[in-house]
């Protein structure tokens, strides 16, 4: 199962943080529009990430609820019917909530820097 290390933080100065991330980045800024719907999972977390009506990902992952850096073990499968998949998952279990965000993605080597609005 692939693993990444996550560090989450509150940004108090958006513009300054974006400038610092851009200075570190090896690639141009990419802006992604995402809608994440979370579902109860018996063995971890489950979310459906929709990028558009024909592009999404189902992500199963396990991450400890602790402060600071933490490992996230995950599996991802792509879908061309994210809305239908969301409906199927909603029938199978209770959805927890939905988050709509604009993600600013910066890349530095293998490190992904996500700044979300």
ZILIN-V9502 format. One record per pair of residues at least 6 apart in sequence whose ideal C-beta (glycine too) atoms are under 7 Angstrom apart, sorted by sequence separation. I is the first residue (numbers start at 1). J is the second residue. If there is no record, write none. Layout:
I;J
I;J
This chain:
11;17
50;56
64;70
79;85
22;29
39;46
49;56
63;70
105;112
106;113
48;56
49;57
38;47
63;72
105;114
37;47
48;58
49;59
36;47
37;48
61;72
62;73
103;114
104;115
47;59
61;73
36;49
61;74
103;116
46;60
60;74
34;49
35;50
59;74
60;75
101;116
102;117
44;60
45;61
101;117
34;51
44;61
45;62
59;76
33;51
44;62
45;63
32;51
41;60
57;76
58;77
57;77
57;78
58;79
57;79
56;79
55;80
54;80
56;82
58;85
56;85
53;83
50;82
48;82
48;85
48;86
48;89
37;86
39;89
40;93
39;93
40;94
39;95
40;96
6;63
38;95
39;96
37;95
38;96
38;97
37;98
7;69
36;98
35;98
36;99
5;69
6;70
35;100
5;71
6;72
34;101
3;71
4;72
3;72
33;102
34;103
3;73
31;102
32;103
1;73
2;74
1;74
31;104
32;105
1;75
29;104
30;105
29;106
27;107
25;106
26;107
24;106
25;107
26;108
25;108
26;109
22;106
24;108
21;106
18;104
21;113
21;115
18;115
17;115
11;115
